[in-house]
Amino acid sequence: MSNIRLREALSAATVRSARLLASKLFHTLLLVAWILYASRSLSVQYIDHDTVLYALIGEGIYKYGVFPYGYAFDHKPFVLYFIYGIISLFESTANLFGILGIISVGLTSYIAYTFFLNRTLPFPIVFFVMALATYRTVGYTGNTEVLYVLFQFSAIAALISSVSMRGVVVSAFLTAICININYISALSLIPTLTIMMLFTSKIRNPYASFVLFSFSLIFFVLVLFAAFAFAGGDIGNYFAMQRDFLLGYGSGRNPVVPRFIWMTAIPICLSGLLLVPGVSRSKEFDKIFVPLFALMIFSAISFIANGKYYLHYAYAITAPAAVIVLSLNYERVRYRAALVWLLSLVAILYLANFVRKPPAASVDLRKVYAPISEMVGGQKVLSMRASVVPLYFSGAYPYQPLVFQDQAAFFYGSGEDAYYKRMLDGQPMFVLTAFDWCQAEGAGWQSCAEVANGYDKVLAYDAEWDRNYDLYRRKPPI
């Protein structure tokens, strides 16, 4: 009798828990917990210095009309910098990169909610789970994954939701933009869309749709580059600099980070296990599983081919996995209850994290680096093994495009010292280095000897490796 009562009590508790999934109060509590958790990451002006470089290149576009890569260089495609450059137009102590990431995740969530899940779950639930997919991956850095996954989802949604060739053309247009945000996205998105068009699409003539997609994609990519050239971009220099950099950067492979392995392998394996008999799946699951699972597999292959295993890459796998999990049959009470308990646990952990590590007082880096601004005025600054952070937040104008700490090393290898020496031959008024760089790692460099002989150290800031600097000013002629 006691076992029967226990089962009845558990059944009643399960039913009550399941009802919470549709409760607006429950949604509000989840979002409050998430906001408190995210607030710590949004109280700093940046988390990943990569995004600072993207904003710096975009700053050259919007403030000075200098297209990539005349102002500053990074090897990613140009559409990315038009997006991140918008951040450079605003002055705020908040993490604008993280806010861009949240907006992107919100839009990605809406696409999943509308086109993949057919509004079977409340939007706050979908957003909470998609935001959870950023945990320990892209986080609130605002790195490129949050943008290109948004366009990957959009391109897939255009095919899923259409039975006409119009959806194919729209998908090709979104793919063209996605590729020009991050090249690596093409290695996973194009094969996924190909599988969809040839095997799972509702369009009657799959081969005609594939041909139309291919020509449309080429057309839209050419239109983007024609617009780039018409506006003043130097396409020859654009591709030449990418080629020269990637010959150095792409020649080495990073060691595989154990966390990266389990953060990619677990979502893929978990998604695959949902195919086993006995798992209750919705009709939405059958519609989206193939494209999203293919996207995950091809993303993993692209990372292996790339030879780089940065944790923010993993969001390209955890985001599709999150949608697949949300496409189970939550009409079943036990599934709904399990989801409620899981989300409640995450919310509690978010709150605990907020209590343990509340947001720190915001530091305005523009004020920290104001001495550079006041010192250099409108003069250009030669960046020499310096972090991009002081250059960006001081508003200084780069003397040459290779402003990221080790970019010149990838371009010139053992000739990096000679490259900086050539730059110094142009007699820039100011030189920015990492703190004590010329007294330590660069002590034997001829370029550092020239700095010591021809320049006075006028400012120095000893801080974290990506924030410190030495600023030198050219000595007046005798």
Long-range contacts (C-beta under 8 A, 24 or more apart in sequence): 14-333, 14-334, 14-337, 15-333, 15-337, 17-336, 17-337, 17-340, 17-341, 18-333, 18-334, 18-336, 18-337, 18-340, 20-340, 21-121, 21-122, 21-125, 21-330, 21-336, 21-339, 21-340, 22-122, 26-340, 27-122, 27-124, 27-125, 28-124, 29-347, 30-124, 30-125, 30-128, 30-343, 30-347, 31-124, 31-127, 31-128, 33-346, 33-347, 33-348, 33-350, 33-351, 33-354, 34-128, 34-131, 34-347, 34-350, 36-350, 36-351, 36-354, 37-350, 37-351, 37-353, 37-354, 38-98, 38-102, 38-131, 38-140, 39-354, 39-359, 40-353, 40-354, 40-357, 40-358, 40-359, 40-360, 41-95, 41-98, 41-139, 41-140, 42-94, 42-95, 42-98, 42-99, 42-140, 42-359, 43-93, 43-94, 43-95, 43-359, 43-360, 43-361, 43-362, 44-95, 44-360, 44-362, 44-363, 45-92, 45-93, 45-94, 45-95, 45-96, 45-362, 45-363, 45-364, 45-365, 45-393, 46-95, 46-97, 46-141, 46-365, 46-389, 47-95, 47-97, 47-98, 47-139, 47-140, 47-141, 47-142, 48-97, 48-141, 48-142, 48-143, 48-312, 49-387, 49-388, 49-389, 49-466, 50-74, 50-141, 50-143, 51-84, 51-97, 51-141, 51-142, 51-143, 52-97, 52-388, 52-389, 52-392, 52-393, 53-388, 53-392, 53-403, 53-404, 54-80, 54-81, 54-84, 54-85, 54-144, 55-84, 55-85, 55-87, 55-88, 55-97, 55-392, 56-88, 56-388, 56-391, 56-392, 56-398, 56-403, 57-81, 57-84, 57-85, 58-82, 58-83, 58-84, 58-85, 58-86, 58-87, 58-88, 59-85, 59-88, 59-392, 60-85, 61-85, 62-86, 62-88, 62-89, 63-88, 63-89, 64-397, 65-232, 67-228, 67-231, 67-232, 67-233, 67-234, 68-233, 68-238, 69-237, 69-238, 69-241, 69-401, 70-234, 70-237, 70-401, 71-398, 71-401, 72-388, 72-398, 72-401, 72-403, 73-241, 73-245, 73-401, 73-402, 73-403, 73-404, 73-407, 74-404, 75-241, 75-242, 75-245, 75-246, 75-249, 76-144, 76-181, 76-182, 76-183, 77-179, 77-180, 77-181, 77-182, 77-183, 78-180, 78-228, 78-233, 78-238, 79-177, 79-180, 79-181, 79-224, 80-144, 80-147, 80-180, 80-181, 80-182, 83-147, 83-181, 88-392, 91-366, 93-362, 93-363, 93-364, 94-362, 95-140, 95-142, 96-142, 97-140, 97-141, 97-142, 97-143, 98-140, 98-141, 98-142, 99-142, 100-142, 100-146, 100-147, 101-134, 101-138, 101-139, 101-140, 101-141, 101-142, 101-143, 101-146, 102-131, 102-140, 104-146, 104-147, 104-149, 104-150, 105-130, 105-131, 105-134, 105-146, 107-150, 108-146, 108-149, 108-150, 108-153, 108-319, 111-150, 111-153, 111-154, 111-157, 112-153, 112-323, 112-326, 114-157, 115-157, 115-160, 115-161, 116-153, 116-157, 116-160, 116-284, 116-287, 116-288, 116-292, 116-323, 116-327, 117-284, 117-323, 117-326, 117-327, 118-284, 120-282, 120-284, 120-330, 121-326, 121-330, 125-326, 125-339, 125-343, 126-326, 128-343, 128-346, 129-322, 129-325, 129-326, 129-343, 130-319, 130-322, 130-323, 132-322, 132-346, 133-315, 133-318, 133-319, 133-321, 133-322, 134-315, 134-318, 136-259, 136-263, 136-311, 136-314, 137-263, 137-311, 137-312, 137-313, 137-314, 137-315, 137-318, 138-312, 138-314, 138-315, 139-312, 141-312, 143-312, 144-181, 144-182, 145-182, 145-312, 145-313, 145-315, 145-316, 146-315, 147-181, 147-182, 148-178, 148-181, 148-182, 148-185, 148-316, 149-315, 149-316, 149-319, 151-175, 151-177, 151-178, 151-181, 151-185, 152-178, 152-185, 152-188, 152-189, 152-192, 152-295, 152-316, 153-319, 155-189, 155-193, 156-189, 156-192, 156-193, 156-196, 156-291, 156-292, 156-295, 159-193, 159-196, 159-197, 159-201, 159-291, 160-196, 160-287, 160-288, 160-291, 162-202, 162-203, 163-202, 163-203, 164-203, 165-203, 165-208, 165-209, 165-212, 167-203, 168-197, 168-203, 168-209, 168-212, 168-213, 168-216, 169-212, 169-213, 169-216, 171-213, 172-212, 172-213, 172-216, 172-217, 172-219, 172-220, 173-216, 173-220, 175-217, 175-220, 176-217, 176-220, 176-221, 176-223, 176-224, 177-220, 177-224, 179-221, 180-221, 180-224, 184-302, 184-303, 184-306, 184-313, 185-316, 187-298, 187-299, 187-301, 187-302, 187-305, 188-295, 188-298, 188-299, 188-301, 188-302, 188-316, 189-295, 189-298, 190-217, 191-294, 191-298, 192-291, 192-294, 192-295, 192-298, 193-291, 195-290, 195-291, 195-294, 196-290, 196-291, 199-290, 200-290, 200-291, 241-401, 244-411, 245-407, 245-410, 245-411, 248-409, 248-410, 248-411, 248-413, 249-410, 250-306, 250-307, 252-307, 253-307, 253-308, 254-307, 254-308, 254-309, 254-310, 255-309, 256-309, 257-309, 257-311, 259-311, 260-309, 260-310, 260-311, 260-313, 260-314, 263-311, 263-314, 263-317, 263-318, 264-300, 264-303, 264-314, 264-317, 267-296, 267-317, 267-318, 267-320, 267-321, 268-293, 268-296, 268-297, 268-300, 268-317, 268-321, 270-321, 270-325, 271-296, 271-320, 271-321, 271-324, 271-325, 274-324, 274-325, 274-328, 279-328, 280-328, 280-329, 280-332, 280-335, 281-327, 281-328, 281-329, 282-327, 282-328, 282-329, 282-330, 282-331, 284-327, 285-324, 285-327, 285-328, 285-329, 288-323, 288-324, 288-327, 289-324, 289-327, 292-320, 292-321, 292-323, 292-324, 293-320, 293-324, 295-320, 296-320, 296-321, 365-389, 365-393, 365-467, 366-393, 366-394, 366-395, 368-393, 368-461, 368-467, 369-393, 369-394, 370-394, 371-459, 372-396, 372-432, 372-459, 372-469, 372-471, 375-430, 375-458, 375-459, 375-471, 375-473, 376-429, 376-430, 376-471, 379-428, 379-429, 379-430, 380-428, 380-429, 380-430, 381-428, 381-430, 381-431, 381-432, 381-471, 382-420, 382-423, 382-424, 382-428, 382-430, 382-431, 382-432, 383-432, 384-420, 384-423, 384-431, 384-432, 384-433, 384-437, 384-447, 384-451, 385-433, 385-434, 385-437, 385-441, 385-442, 386-432, 386-433, 386-434, 386-437, 386-469, 387-434, 387-465, 387-466, 387-467, 387-468, 387-469, 389-466, 389-467, 390-432, 390-461, 390-467, 390-468, 390-469, 391-432, 396-430, 396-432, 399-423, 399-426, 399-428, 399-430, 405-434, 405-466, 417-442, 417-445, 417-446, 417-447, 418-446, 418-447, 420-445, 420-447, 421-446, 421-447, 421-450, 423-447, 424-450, 424-451, 424-454, 427-474, 428-474, 429-473, 429-474, 430-471, 430-472, 430-473, 430-474, 431-455, 431-471, 431-472, 432-469, 432-470, 432-471, 432-472, 433-469, 433-470, 433-472, 434-465, 434-468, 434-469, 434-470, 435-460, 435-461, 435-462, 435-463, 435-468, 435-469, 435-470, 436-462, 436-470, 437-470, 438-470
